[in-house]
Amino acid sequence: MTEQKLSFKEMCSEFDVTPRTLRYYEYIELLQPEREGRSRFFGSRERARMKLIMRGRKFGFQLEEIRQWLLIYEQDGDTAQNRAFIEMADRQMVELKKQREQLDEALKELTDLRATTLGLLGEDA
């Protein structure tokens, strides 16, 4: 059975990314598609890596951090990669909690300021 490979355009469509993004991921060696002339084709390995990249970006990981994490799998296997992920996740959860606290504080301040401004106008919230 032959592996299904996606063209460059199909890969962009499947992951809802721009061609520029996909080319950049290739440039920084997150992805390594097969090349046939000027065409690029993405097999199951590259699609799996792209899923991990997209998930990592969703959680706020930096691209270099993701690249290093993907390299761990290639060099040391999945146990080492899983341990590295736990460390990355722990660090990122601390950062996300800080961001949430900052957002909560900003939202409260904005709500209070809005209420004060309404009061100055003589209007009720």
N, C-alpha and C positions, 0 to 999 in steps of 0.2 A: 504494500500500500504506500502510495506516495504522499509525502507530507504536503499539506496545503500551505502555500506561501502567499503572503500578501504583497501587493505592489506598494510603492511609496504612498500613492494616493489612497489606497485602501487602508493602509496603516493609519494615516492621518484621520480618516473617516471613522475607523473603528474606535480610536481613542480620543476623538474630538480634540485634536491638537492641530496647530498650524504647521505647514511645511517648514517654516523657519524653526519651530520648536523641535521637530523631528530631526532636522539637519544639525541643530545644535547638540542634541543628545548624542548623535553620531560623532560629532566633532570632539566632544569631551569624553568619548569612549564609554558612554553608558550603553550604547547599542552598536552592534557590528553586523549590519545586514550583508547578505551575499550580494555580490555585484556581478552583473552581466552587462558589459559595456558601460553605458551611463545609467542603466536601470539598477534599482535596488530592490531586493526581495527579502521579506521578513518571515522567518520560519517560526516554529513553536518556541524555540529558545528566546528569540527576540520579543515575541509577544508576551511571554511570561515575565521577562525582564521589564517590559513596558508596564505591565500591570503592577509590578512592585514599585516602579518609579512613580507611577501615578498615585498609588496608595501612600508612598512616602511623602510626596508633595502635598497631598491632602492633609497629612498629619503635621506638616510644617518642617520636614527635614530639608536640609540644604542639599543641593545636587551633589556636591563633593562628598558629603557624608553618605549619600546613597551609593555613589560610585565605589567608595571604599568598602561599604557593606557588601556590595555585589562581588567585589574582588575576593573578599574573605571566603565566599562559597567556592570560588574557582580554585583558591589556593589551599584552603584548610577544610572544606566540606561543610555540611549543613549544621553539625553540632556547634562548631565555632561561629558560624553565621548566626545561629539562633541565640547564642550567648551574647554576641555583639548587638543583636537586635534588642535584647532585654536592657542592656546598658543605654542604648540610644533612646529607647522608649522611656526609660526612667528619667533621663535628662529632659526629653521633650515634654513629658507630662508636667514636670516642674515649671518649665517655661510657659506652657499653655495655661497652667493655673495662675501664674503671675499675670498673663495677658487678660485672663478672665476677671481677675481682681481689678485690673486697670479699667477694663470696659465697664464693670459694675460701678466703679467709682465715677467714671465719666458720665454714665447714664443717670446716676443719682444727681450729680451736679447739674446736668442739663435739665432734668425734670424740675429740680428746685428753682433754677433760674427762669425756666418757662413759667412756673407758677408765680414767681415774684413779678415777672413782667406782666402777666395777666392781671395781677393785683394792681399794678401801677395804672393799667388801662381801665381799671374798675370792672373787670370781667371775671366771671367764675371759671374755674377749671372745668 
